[in-house]
Amino acid sequence: MITLGLLVIVAAASAVVVNDIKQLQAAKNSQLITLRNINVPAGVTLDLDKLKPGTVVEFAGQITFGYKEWEGPLIIVGGKNIKVVGKPGNLINCQGERWWDKQGGNGGKKKPKFFAARLTDSSIDGLNIKNIPAHGFSINSCKNLAISKINLNVAEGHTKGGHNTDGFDVGNSEKISIINSFIHNQDDCLAINSGTDIRFEGNTCIGGHGISIGSVGGRQNNVVQKVRVLRCKVSNSDNGIRIKTVKGATGAVKDITFDDIELKNIGKRGIVIQGNYLNKRPEGDPTGGVPITGLTINNVRGNVLKDGTNVYVWVANASNWKWSNIKLVGGQKVLPQKGIPQGVKW
């Protein structure tokens, strides 16, 4: 009887359903945590940091958040060998329209970031997210993290003042994959500021600033290398694919591949590679302190609106570029080009 009693206790401790934020700390001792229909109080993080190795976190039902002007994040998940899973019908509804004021992180209301990932040898799969206040997934100091089937829908931000609603921001991380996801937002679909061995494949990006590397420069880690962007679609966005390095900074962007990218109704620039980026606006001649080397662009096709430019290159100290099958039409704005490596044509 004693043995049976112990077995029951262990089984109960191995899985727990959380429907109140007050239960969360105790739930961290469990190997399976199911979050179901939680309203997180204003100014409080849904804290899943420092989980035990092997923990599975399930998002079920709807997760909502109280309103407060603060930095966030709304959610943090951290640990090693962690599996985050969205169950059928799950929705993380941030109700970001309460913060939106067309200024994003540049002023106005202080807006919480959405999701901080601090994960190693882990995965995030199947989350449905609506209306983040500002920046989406912050992937910082992560290693061997697989993200898949994320539905990040901030479409309402176009008419209600959403800004800086980045999809995925990657910094100082390695072996990151983001696969088969949908992002409708008002800023970069993907922005890689530093890191190595990053794969962005089979994703759909709508309404934002496109798929970006950078801005690179001005941080502790200013190297981006071994990036593969494959089989993606970008539509109704300012840019299609973009690399931006900070004017006057040092670092490196190397071994980068964009392959099989479909662009549709791009407003400003289909492909833009620039070496004079400043947050307020690009300025003056490009600088070569962050050289862009080993850049392969293949099979990029689609259309740019007539007031835009199909391809814009404004770089210094770039080399070893291999471009092929670039078929972009529609853009009629002519911009000066600078620093194009020998043999590159479109």
N, C-alpha and C positions, 0 to 999 in steps of 0.2 A: 504493500500500500504506500509506503514511504517513497519507493522508487517511482511509482506511478505519479504521485504528487509532484515530485521533482520534474518529471517529464512534462507535466502540464504547465508548470511555471516556466520552464525553458521555452516551450512552444509559444506561450503567451508573450514572452519577452522578445521573441525573434521577429514578430510582426505587430505593427500598431497602426491604427487609423487615427489621424489627427484632424479634428474639425474645429479646434480652438488654438490660437497661437500660444496660449499658456501651457499647452501640452508638449510643445515642441522640444524643449530642452531635455525632458525625460525620454522623449522618443528617440533621441540620438543614440541611445544604448541598443536600439533595435536594428536588425539587419534588413528589414523591410518596413519602410515608412510610407504610408499612403496619406497624401494630403487631399482632403475632400471638403469642398465648400467652406473655405476659410475666408474671413474678412480680416485682413491684417490692419491693426490700428495705425492711425496717422503717425508718421515719423519713426516707424518701427520696421526693421528689416526682417524678412522671412529668412531666418538665419539657419542655414544648413552647412555651415563651415565646420571643418575639422571632424568630418564624419569618420566612423570606423571603416577600415578597409573592407571592401566587399558589400557595402551598403547599397541597397536598391531604393530609390526614391520614386514614388509614383504620384503624378499629378492627376487628380480625378475631380470631376465636377468643376466648379468655378472658384477661382481665387481672385479676390478684389482687395483694394487698398484704400485706407483713409487718406484724406487730403491734408498735406502740409507742404510748405515750401522748405525743402531741405535737399541735401546732396544725394541721399540714398546710400547704397542701392536698395531697390525694393526687394531683391532676392540675392542671396549669395549662396553658392554651393562650392564646397571645397573638400578635398581628400584624395585618396589614392584608390584606384579600382572601384570607382563609384559609377553606378548606372542610374541615369535619370530618364524616366519613361513617361510619356503622355498617354494616359488611358483614353479609350474612345469617348468622345464628347467633352474632353477637357478644354477649359478656356481660362487663360490668365488675362483677365480684363483689367488693364491698368487705368482705364478711364482718363487717359492723358489729356483729353480736351479741357480738363479742369486747370491744367497748367499752361496750355498753349497760348502764346501771345505773339507769334510770328518772329520771336527773337531767339528761341532755343537756348543754347548756352552762352549767347552773346550779351544777355541782359534780361531785363524784365524780371519775371518771377524766377526764383531759384527752383530748378527742376531736378527731381531725383533720377539718377541713372537706373536702368531696369535690372540687369542681371550681371553679376560679377561671377565669373567662373575661375576657380583656382584649383584645377583638376589635373591629375596625372593618371595615365593608363585608364581612362574613363570614357564614358559616352553620354550623349544627350540626344534623345530621339522622340519625335512625335509631339512636340509641344505646340499648342495653338495660342497665339498671343495677339491681343488687340490693343491699339492705341497707347503705345509707350509714351511717357512724358517727353523724353529726349533720347539720349543714346541707348542703344539696345544691349546686345551681348558684349560685355567687356571681357575679352579672352587674354588674360595677362599672366605671364609666368606659368603657362600650362605646358604640359608635355604629353604627347601621345593621346590626344583628345579627338574623338570622332563625333561629329554633330550631323544629324540627318533628319530629314522630313520635318523641318521647322516651318510653321506657317505664321509669319510675322506681318500682320495686316494693320497698316496705319493709313489706309486710303483716305479716311475722313480728315486727316491732317492737311490735305490740299485746300480744303474749304474752311477749315476751322482754326488755322494758325499753327499747325505743326511745323517744327524746324529742328535741324540737327538730330533727326530721328534715325541715326545710323543703324544699319542692320547688325553687322559684326565688325568690331574693332579688335584687331589682333596686335599684341605687343609682346616682345621679349618671350616668344613661345616657339616650340618646335614640334614637328610631327602633328600638325593640325589638319583635319579634313572636315569640310562643310559640304554636304552632299544632298541633292534632291530636295531643296528647300525653296520656299516662296517668300519674297520680300517685297512689300509695297510700302514705300516710305518717302521721306523728303530729304534724304542726304545719301551718303555713300551706302551702297548695298553691302560692300565689303571695303574695309580700309585696313591695310597692313602697314603698320608703322615700323615694326622691326620683327624679325623672326626668321626661321629657316624650315624648309620642308613643309610647305603649306599647300593644300589642295582644295580647290573650289570648283566643284563639278556638278553639272546637271541642275543648276539653279536658275530660277526666274527672278529677275529684278525689274520692278516697275516704279516709275514716278520720281526717282531720286537723282543722284549724281553719278550713277554708274558704278563699275567695279574698279576700285582704286588700289594702287600701291602708293602709300604715302598719306600725308606728307612725311618724307624721310629726312631727318636732320633735327638737331636741337634737343635730342633726348640722350639718356645715358647709353642706350643701344641704338645705333643708327645704321644697322646692316639688315637688309632684306635679301634673302637668297633662296634659291630652289623653290620657286612658286610655280604651280601649274593651275591655270584657269582653263577649264575644258567644258565643252558642250553646254554653254550657258546662253540665256536669252536676256537682252536688256531692251526695254521699250519705254517710250514716253518719258525719257530721262534727259537731264542736261547733257551728260556725256555717256559714251558707250564704255570704253575701257580707257584707263588713265594711269599715268605714273607722274607723280609730282615730288620733286626734291626741293628742299628749302634753300633759298638764295643765301650764299655765303657759308653754308654749313659743310660739315665733313661726314663721310660715311661711305656706303656702297649699296648699290642695287645690282644684283647679278644672278644669272641663270634663271631667267623669267620666261615662261611660255604662256601665250594666249592662243588657244586652238579651238576651232569650230565654235565661233561666237556669232550669234545672230542679233543684229541691231534693228530696231524699228522706231521710227519717228523720234530721232535724237535731236534735241533742240539746239545745242551749241556745237559740240565736237564729237565726231564718231570715235576717233582715236586721238588722244592728246598725251604727248610726252613733253614735260616741261621742267626746266631746271632753274626757275627763278621764282618759286612759290613763296608767297608771304600770306599770312592769314587774312590781312586786310584786303590784299589783291596782289596778283603777280606784278612784278616790277622790274623793268630794265633788262639788261642782257643776262643770259643764263650764266651760272657759275658751275665749275666742274669738280667741286670738292666732294660731291656724291656722284661718282661716275656710274652711268647705266651701261652695263656690259652683259653680253650674252643674252640679248633680248630676241626671242623668237615669236613672231606673230604670223599665224597661218589661218586661212579660211575665215576671215572676218568679213561679213557680208550684211547688207541691209541699206537703210536709207536715213539720211539726215535732212531735217527741214531746211527750206531754201535760205533762211537767214543764218544758218550754221555753216560749219566747215567740216568737210569729210575727215581730213587728217591734218593735225597741227603738231609740228615738232620744233621745239625751241630749247636746245640742250648744248652742253659743252662737255668735252672729254668723254664722249660715248664711243663704243666700239663693239665689234663682233655682233652685229645685228643681222638676223635672217628673217626677212619678210617675204611672204608669198600668198597668192590668192586673196588679195585685198580687193573687195568689190563693194565699195561704198559709193552711193549716188545721192544726188539731191542738194547737198550743201553748196551754196553759191557764194558765200563770203570768202574772200581771198585774204589770207593772213601771211605775213612773212615767215620764212622757215630758217632755222639756223642749226648747225652742228649735226646734220644728218650724216651718219657714217657712209662711207663709200659702198656703192652697190645696192643701197636700199631704195626701192621704188614702189609706187602704188598707183 
